Amino acid sequence: PFPVRALHADATSFHVHGRYEGTEEEARAIRIAHGYSRDHRPDLKQWVMNLICADTGGIPLLFAPGDGNQSDQEALVPLLARYRQSLELGEVVVLDGASYSQENLGALRGFSWVMRVPATLKEAKVLLREELPQEAWRPLLPGYRGLEVESEYGGVRQRWLLVESQERARMEEASLQQRIARAEGEARKVLGRLTARTFACEADARRALSEASGRLPLHRLVYLGVQEERQWERVGRPRKGERPLAVVYRLRARLEVDQEKLERARRGLGRFLLATNVLDREGLPPQEVLRRYKDQARTVERGFRFLKDPLFFAESTFLKRPERVMALGMVMALALLVYALGEWALRRRLWEAGSSLPDQKGRPTAKPTLRWVFQLFMWVRLVELGGRWFVLNLAPHHETAARLLGAGRYYLLE
């Protein structure tokens, strides 16, 4: 048995080749259809793999195939309900922001959960952009700081944890600079259209400039004055005493970055919002809320990366019937189970023995991936010479890995 503190649920898509027209006999099978493609192949139909994994080594606990156009918001929570009925466990459930809705929060009553709050919510927008005093922040994990607020959404009392990541802020600052450059090009077009217009009076010109400036996301237009232009009846020099047909005004303005808008944009850099219905801060401290959410990347998402690796030859499916696609999905989930269990067992035994294996740079590590361990054995050869068997290229770290995996009788010769 292995310890489980949290359950991570997520879904991914696998594209297929073929028409896959549904029939009445296939009514109980999944529907191969077009949908949101995580493989960036919207031209192809797909099916969806739903997984619930343990936080321990990303070991898969439940697999369920889904229709190609499945909505994660509508599918993952019922899947968790089915899982809870099968195994009465009290772990914290970790979900992504797609599942955060009033309906799902109601369906999750009785669960302890951690979820990301979508930035599109009105309350979240305010908090993510709010100017907060430095003393309000508390250190969480290395490179992260945060603060907690109480909230009630969907009729559920919860703790919201506003998190700010230094690394994420640096990445988003670089993205912001690109946005400024793109926005400047669009703003110059706006300025060009304004300066090409004529206005009946200076007040009209200033009003148009103010309205256009307010619509710019990161820049502002600075008023420099107007230039008076007289329109005459005929081309050429006007006669003495001749009155112009009309007097119009052209804007003179310049473009600059609006520091106030820029400051508001920078205020939210690196921030994201997590929520949990565990109100006991001692039972689930803020840093543990963040840690549980970050584990999503090393559990279920890591399993998806393993299954989509080109070396697994399953990132694209060539099968005739949806039932066979479902069967393939089960085989893939079982392969992930064996892989994850093997990796977890090896890492645990390395830690218990105080031992290590060389990583890709030759440095000792107690957390190797099982794929790398397989690569370590790539050049080990068993050969027969003169009626005797020899193992070539066998190093001490090979013996360590084989012994800790419990497979000594397969790899080591007496």
N, C-alpha and C positions, 0 to 999 in steps of 0.2 A: 504493500500500500504506500501511497505517497500523500503528503499533506496538501490540502487545498484551502487557501484563504479567500480566493476570489475566482469568479467565473467570468470569462470574457466571451462575448457573443459578437459576431460580425458576419458579413457576407461578401462574396466576390463573384465575378462572372467569368465564364469560360466560353469563348466563341466556338462556333461549329461551322462546318461547310456542308451545304445541302439545303434543300427547300424545307424539309420536315413539315409536310402538310399533315395536320391532325386527322385522326379517324375515330370512329365510335369505339373501336376496340382499344384505343389508346387513351380513353377518357380518364383512367386512373393514373396515367403517367404524367410527368411534368410536361409543360408546354414549351417547346423550343420556339422562341420568339425574339423579335427585336426589342431592345431595351437600353437602359443606360449602360454603356460599355466601359468597364474599368480597364479593358484591354486596348482601348482606343481603336476599336474596329466596329464603328456603328453600322458599317455596311453589311455585317454578318449577323445572323441570328446567334442566340446564346442561351445558356442555362446558368443558374445561380447555385453556388454552394454556400449553405449556411452551416456555420460551425460554432459550437460552444467548447471552449478550451479552459483547462485549469491554468492558474497562474504559475503552477509548478511545471517548468519546462515547456509550457505551451502544449501539454498533452491533450489531444482531442477527447472529449467526453461524449459529444453528440454530433452527428452529421445528419443533415436533411437537405435533399436537393430541392430546388425551387424553380418556378417558371422564369423564363428569360426576362420578362418585364416585371418581375417581383419588386414591390416596394419594401425596402428595409424597415421603414417606419411601421408598416402593417404586418410584417412577417416575423421579426425577431422576438417581440414581446410574447406572442402566442407560443412561439417555440420554447421560450423560457418557462412558460406556464406548464407546458407538457413535460419539460425536464423536471420541474419541481414536483410534479405529481408522481414521477417515476422514482426520483431519489430525494428523500426528505433531507435536504442539506440547508445549512444556514449561512452560506458564504455570501459575501458581497458580490453583486452582479455589476459588471462594468459594460456600458454600452456607449456608442458614439452619439453625436448630436442628432442624427437622423431619427432616433427613437424618442427624443424629448418632445412630447406633445401632451396636451391635457388628457386625451384618451388613453395614451400609454401609461401615464402616471397613475391614472385610476386603475388600470389593469395590473399594475405592479404593486398594488397594496399587498402587504405581507412579505414583500421582498426588501432587502437592504440593497441599495443601488448607488452607483456613482456614474454620472453622465456629464457630458459636455453640453453646456447651454448654447443653443444656436445664437449667433451674433445678430440675427435678424429680429429677435424679440425686442420690443420697445424698451422694456426694463433693462435688458442686457446692453443695448446700444448706449443708454445713458451711463451705465456703470463702466463700460469699456472706455468711454471717452472722458469720464469725469476727472477733473483735476483734484488730486488727493494729496494731503500733506505727507511728507516723508516719514514722519513718526508713526503713521498709520500702518505702514508696511512691516511685515515680519519675515525673517528668513525661513525658507522652507528647505528644499534640497539645494545642493551646490549649483549656483547659477540661476536660482529661482527665488522670488520673494512673493508674498501674497497677503491678502487680508480677507476676513470673513464678514459676511453680512447675512442677516436672516431674511428669508423670503417665503412667500406662499404663492405657489403657482399651480393651477389646475386643482385647487382645493387641497394641496399637500404641503404641509410645513416642511421646510428644508433649509439647509445651509448652503449658501453660495460662496464659493472660494474664487476670488479674483486673483489670477496668477500672472506674473510678469516674468518672462524668460529673457535673460541677457542675450543668449545666442539667437533666439528668435527675433529680438529687437534689432540686432545687427543685420540680420538678413532682410528684415522688413524695411530698415533704413535704406539699404541699397535699392530695394524695390521702390521706395518712395522717391529716391533721386531719379529713377527712370520715369516714374509718374510725373514728376515735375517737368522733365524734358518733354514728354509727350503733351502734357497740358500746356506748356508754353507754345508749342506749335499751333495748337487749337486756339489759344488765346490771341495769337498774332493774327490769325484769320478773322477772328471777331473784331479786333482792332482795325484791321484793313477794311472790313465792310463798313464799320462806323465812320471812318475817315473818308470813305468814298461817298457817303451820303451827304445830302444838304438838308438843313433845317430852317424852319421859318423864323426861329428866334434862338437866342442863346439859352434860354430856359429849356426849350425842347431838346437841345443838344446835350445839356448837362443831365437832363432826366434820362435820356437814352443811354448815356455813358454810365450812369449810376445803376440802371437796371442790368445792363450787360455785365458790368463789373461784379454785381452780386451773384450772377449765375456762374462765374468762373470758380472752379473748385479750389485752386491753390494760388491764383494771381489776382491782381486788381489793376484797374485802369486809372491812371492819375490824370486829372484834368489840367491842361496847360493853357486853355483859352480857346477862342474861336477866331476864325479868319472870315472877314466879311467879303462876300462876292456879289457884285452887281451884274444883273443880266440886262443887256441892251436889246433894242429892237433889231439892230443890224450889226453885222460883223465889222470890226474896224474901230478906229478911234471915234468916240462919241463926239457929237457936235457940241459947241459951246451952249450951255444952258439946257441941254437935253436931259430929261429925267429917265432914270432906269426903269425898266418894266417891273423888276422885282429885286429885292435884296435878300440873299440867303446867307447861311452861315455854315462853315465847315469846322469840324472838331479838330483840335490839336490835343493829343494825349500821348502818354507813354505807358508801357507795360512794365510791371515789376511784381516780384513775388510778394504775396500778402503774408507777412510774418505772423499775423494772428491766426489765419487759416492754417498756415504751416505748423504752428505750435499745437493747434487742436489735432491735426493729423498725427503729429509725433506723439501726442499724449497717449494714444492707444497702441503704440508699437510694442510688439512682444507680448500683448495681453491676450488671455483667453479665460473663459469662465467655466468652472466646474460646479456641479450641484450634487448633493447627497441628501437622502432622507434620514441618515443616521445623525440624530441631533446630539448625541453624547460625544462631546469633544474628547473626552478621555478614552472612550472606546475606539474612536476613529479620529485621531488628530489630523489637523490640516495637511501636514507633510505626508501622512499616510494616504489621504485622499488623492494627492498628486501622484504619489508613487503607484497606487493602484491603477490610476488612469494611464500613466506612462507605460505600465506593464502591457498595455494593449498592443504596443508595437513589437514587443518581444515574445508575445504568445500567439494569438490567433493571426495577426498580420504576418508574423514570421512564418507561420505554417503555410499561409497563402503564397508567400514568396518561394518557399520550398517547392510547393506543388506547381508553380508557374515557371520554375527554372527550366530553361530549354533542355537541360540534361535529363529531366524527368519525362520529356516527350509527351506531355499531357496538356500543354498550354493551348493546344488546338485539337478538336475532337473530330474524328472521321468514323462515325458509326451510323447505321441505317435507321435505327428505331430509338425513340426516346427512352424505352425501357432499358436498352443497352447503355445509353448515356448515364442513366441512373445507376446501373450496375458498375460502370466504370468509376463513377463518383464514389461509390462505396469502397472500391478497391483503392482509390487514391486516399480516402480517409483512413483506411486500415494501414496503408503504407506510411502515412504521416504518424499514426499511432505508434507503430513499431520504431520509426526513426526517433520520435520524441522521447519515448520510453528508454531507448538505448542511450541516447545522449544524456538524459537526466541521470540514469544509473551510473554512467561512466563519470560524469562530473561529481556526483555524490561520493563515489568511491575514491576518486582522486583527492577530494577534500578530506575524507576520513583517513586516508593513508598519508596525507601531507605530501603527496607526490605531484608531478606535473608532466606535461608533454611539450615538445617544442611547437611553437606556432609557425606561421608562414615566414617569419623573420628569424627563426631559430631561438626566440626568447621563450622561457618557460611559461606555461599557462596551465591553470587548473580548470579552465572553462573552454576547452576546444569544442568546435562543432563536430558532429559525427561525420559530416562530409569530409572534413579535413583529416580526420582519423583514417577514413578509407583511403584518402590520397597518400597518407604516410606509408601505407602498405602497397602502393602501386608497384614499387620496384623489388618487392620481396618475391623470390622465386624458389620453387621446390623442384629440384632436378635429381635425376638418377644417373650415377656414374659408376660403372663397374659393379652393378648390382647393389649399390649403396645409395641411400637418399641423403641429400644435402639441402639445407636452407641457405640461400644466398642473400646477401644484403640485409641480414637481420641485425638490428641495432638494439641496444638496451631499451629505448623508448617503445620499440615494437613489442618487446616482451612485457613491458609494463602495461601497455594498452590491452594486449591479449589476456593477460592475467586478470586485470580489473574487469574486463568484459565477461569473465567467466568462460572463456573459450580457449583455454590453454591446450586442451587435448587436440584442438584442430590445427593450431599453429606451431606449437613447440614439439620438437622431437626429443625423446628420452636419450 
